[in-house]
Every structure is written in C-alpha cells, then in structure tokens.
C-alpha cells in the first residue's frame, strides 16, 4: 500500500463514521437506519485487496466503537473479517459483474448484524433471541443492498487514483488487447524476431 | 516472493484480530474509570466539535429524508392522531378535575412534593449523533458537566421519557435510550388499579417496550390504550432515578397469556426516538437527597 492510498483510506474512514453518526443513523427507512460501515469496508476490500480491506475494517470499526462509547474491539473484529474476505474474493476470483457490490453489500451487512448479535449474546446481554431481531437484521440488509452500488461508486471514485491496478481498468485493457497489456508482452510489441538474427 | 506476500498478509490479519480481541477483553473487564474508558471519553471529547459541525451541516439532508418519510405516513398518521385527540379530550377533562382534587388533598395531609419533575432544573441539549446498531441504543448530546449534567440524570424529549445520561464529558454527554438492553425503569400503568412494573426494551425492535412483573390478574383488555408513566419512588434518603409521572408510552398489546404467564404487556414509546433533534436533561434534583442506583 502506498502512502497516498493510506491517507485516502484514513480520510474515508473518518468521513464514513462522522457522516454515519451525524446524518444516516438519524434517517429511518422502513423503521431501520442504513449502516454504511460494512459497505465502505466491503468496497475497499473489493477495490484495494484483502490487506487494505482488513486494515480499513479495523480502523472504521475501532472509530465506531470509540465514538459510540461501545465495547472496544467488537465492531472492528467484524469489519476486519468483512474487509479481508471481500479482498480475498477480488484476489482469488476477480468478479467482473456490475452487481457484485450489491450481493457483497448484502452479505457484509448480514454478517455484521448476525455477528454483532452473537458477540452480544456471548458477552452476556440478557435478551431473548426473538424473531423481531432477525426481522430487523433482514430489513437492514435490504436497505443496505439498495445503497450498496452508490456507496461502492463513491468509494471507487475516492481511491481509484491511488490504486496500483484498478480492477476495472485492468479488465478493460485485457478485453481490448485480447489478454495482457502489450507493455507486459515485449515480444508482441516488437513484432516477430527475424530468422537471420536468431541464428 | 508470493510466499512472502502470503506470510505478510496472514501476519497483518493475525495482528489486527489479536489487537481487537485484546481490546475487547480488556475493555469488558474494566471499570468505567479505567484507562481504556478514559481514553475513549477523551477521544469522544476531541471529536465532539467535528460531530457537532457535521450534525449541523447535514441537518438539511436529514430534514429532506424526514419530509419524504412524513409525507408517506401523513394520511394514516392524521387519522390516528384524530382518534387520539378525541380520546385525550375526555381524559383531559377527567385529569383536570382529579388534579384539582389532588392538590387540595395533598395540602390537607401535607404530602412531600419534592419528588416531582418541578424540582429539577432542565437543560436543553441538541442531539449530535446516534448509534446505528440495534444493540447500543445511544445518542450523543452537546451538553456536559460544564452545564451541570451528571451521570444518571434523566432525559426527556417530545413530552416523554427518552433515557438517562450514561457518560459525561465537559462539553458532551452520551444518553442511553430506554430501548437499550441495559435499561430498566419503574413504570406505572395509569388504569384504575395503577399497577406498577419494570419497563424493559424488547430487544430487536427499537419501537417496542415491555412492562414486566405486573400483577397477574385483572381485566386484561382494559389495559390496551392506557398511558404508562414513570412510577418514581422515595424511601428514606434513597430516591428513584426518574421523577414520577413522566409519560413513557401507551399499552399497545396486553394478551391474557402474556399477563398470566409472564406478567407483561407491550408498550409503544411516546417519543419517536429515531427522530430526536433536541432533548431536556433533568439536572440538580433537590439538594441533600441521595439518589438510588435503582430504576
């Protein structure tokens, strides 16, 4: 990770937490609020890889726990997993479909909701496991799915200039050249080697 | 080269998970005056001006979203409020007569009125941030110990109980809402029997509360629609955190099986806790009286 990317990710993490707490949390849609935290972490993982995703997840999670005076480490633990696995998906499969962020956003939100519930129960919260809880998590997943694509687009616009290899550019290059970039294939760029020189 | 990258990735992941687990374990086992809590409060204090500024700057966005939401619900809300107005008119007439009678009788027998909300000083505060999770129902307000706010001060807003102060810094405070899993409030149902119980949140639904430990008898159907208020109490030097008579909500469901088996009814909060812009913090209760750490 280069310094410019680190700086941009730090600014992105801070802005995400401030905007989430100051505005988005206070807007109710179908009785729940959207949570852009998992979506931003997922987007960073998909765009910048597993290490950047995990570190951003840790940073945003820790900031959320501090600002909301919650038990430290709970949200960061969940967001590390989201960032890391989003990044691994990109590194292993490199999904190209335009709706991948939507599906990943839904999965990340569901993981964050269920994971938070499990950790709270493990920490000893005296609450019954009710259908209402899963209903609320399900509605949050739906609401977050609706905003997953715009959030991914914003994150991509913010960090794309600092990415060493933007997945979209790499794929476009591969499509137009029929494979790897000509720069990485010197033999083709230079043309066929004359027979006489090979002797 | 590839092995080195894999090793580095795994090391970073292990380090991050390890730090998170250490923080979680250390924080969970600590008291509220311990170093981690102190650092956390310090960071909150430092970040509060930024959050306050962001809250003011983003208010138009919230207002636009709120306008759309209100418009969609306006028709059903209007019908519901009209029915409520009709019911409340009749209740007001009865309440005014009862209040007059109460005042006369109180004077007659010399009852102590110092427990009431009138004996508190009200500090108005703006909400600058709120928690998005189901598990931590908290809001942050722009008033702190510099304005006379203390831990456990009751907080009201929009004519009903909102919660209590759980963390105080010089310029900001954190309010734990009545829908948080850690809350419990002594509550009274304003029916003919005046039954009291303990108000707790229904975890998973931020718009639902439960009054538990009610007497398991009585005309169950009559409880629906009744007002629920804080019970308040005073026993020697000890006093409830909440003054009596603060509206909490309305009984929305009282099934016979719930009342007989668990002694509980469902309550809808009087305050829309998701759209709070300003609250009142009740500070400085009558001097010399120690308040109990009890709901």
Interface residues (C-beta under 8 A of the other chain):
Chain A: X18 X19 X20 X21 X22 X23 X24 X25 X26 X27 X28 X29 X31 X32 X33 X34 X35 X37 X50 X51 X54 X55 X57 X58 X61 X62 X66 X67 X68 X69 X70 X71 X72 X73 X74 X76 X77 X80 X84 X113 X116 X117 X120 X123 X125 X126 X127 X128 X130 X131 X132 X133 X134 X135 X136 X137
Chain B: X8 X9 X12 X13 X16 X17 X19 X20 X21 X22 X23 X24 X25 X26 X27 X28 X36 X40 X41 X43 X44 X47 X50 X51 X54 X55 X57 X58 X61 X62 X65 X66 X69 X127 X128 X129 X130 X131 X132 X133 X134 X135 X136 X138 X140 X166 X167 X174 X181 X202 X203 X204 X205 X206 X207 X208 X274 X275
